[in-house]
């Protein structure tokens, strides 16, 4: 999972109930805002970042929602209302400073939405949103021969997300690894539908991940012997729970295989299928962007604990 410093926050996540006294409304009262939305939030530093929410009916006159923000996992909104063309979401804090709930409001116009929110420092931020694309799974896909993205010698084909004075990713004896509290590493290669094979090793208490198309994090880390959870090894972080825990002990080499078609994913860990052709609802915290219809890179999480990687290969879908 991606955890950035609290000052770089804003709207984060949510799945929701509505106010205590529901407003009576005609059927279709909230059609303009129902569904999944991909957001771009303009941070106080002027740098845009990705967010996402899914708004659904709780019953005929009430709404519920789930939201993902700049980092962290999905969260339930404590309040969702849509009246007079105005949407309001109240979201509990997660990794922000000790602050009140975040308030998120906006107006919809067709397949677009825009509005404002206030971050944990009381600074007003603007955002825009588009309806998320369908991205169905393609049946009977054919795949190219696998291509190695890590050459075992150096960082050719990769770049740091945040340039550092001292490089914090290195290759030693054919193994790629990072220093603790490092930056993320992004592939130059952009991918649509693809299969990934990755050999990695976690440390005791490890917490890392690999982002598919730079948007959906497969959680990696120390989960040996623990119950499966959407925040643990093999999960699509905060969204999809593995059906079983196939994690090995820290310090042992493990094999991750992922097939991504549209927004549908199969995750195999150490030869055990733990997620089987399930739809990923939307982006996860720390996504590079929310442009889900576009190709995107692999991103290796490096801002938590170290991870060791000795193989990264991908096979592309043949058009």
Number of C-alpha atoms within 10 A of each C-alpha: 27 22 14 17 10 15 13 15 22 30 30 31 32 29 24 27 22 23 13 7 7 11 13 10 12 9 9 11 17 22 12 17 25 18 14 22 24 25 26 23 26 18 19 17 7 9 9 17 21 25 31 30 29 23 23 20 18 13 9 13 18 23 24 23 28 23 28 30 27 28 28 22 25 24 22 22 27 19 22 25 23 22 11 8 14 14 20 18 31 25 26 21 20 17 16 24 13 10 13 12 19 21 19 22 20 20 19 17 11 10 12 16 21 18 18 18 21 18 23 21 15 11 11 14 18 18 22 19 23 20 19 21 15 11 13 11 17 13 7 6 13 12 15 13 12 15 12 14 18 22 17 18 13 15 17 12 12 18 15 19 17 10 11 10 6 6 12 18 20 14 18 11 8 15 20 21 19 24 16 14 13 20 21 22 23 23 22 15 14 13 21 18 24 22 22 20 19 18 17 22 24 24 17 15 11 17 24 24 27 23 25 27 28 25 24 26 29 26 23 26 26 22 24 17 11 13 12 20 20 18 22 27 29 33 24 31 28 22 20 20 19 23 17 17 23 22 23 19 17 17 13 11 15 19 17 20 21 22 22 25 21 19 22 19 22 17 25 20 23 17 12 16 20 22 22 15 16 14 19 17 18 25 34 33 28 25 24 23 20 23 19 21 13 11 14 23 20 25 26 25 28 26 20 21 19 22 24 17 21 19 18 20 17 23 19 20 19 11 8
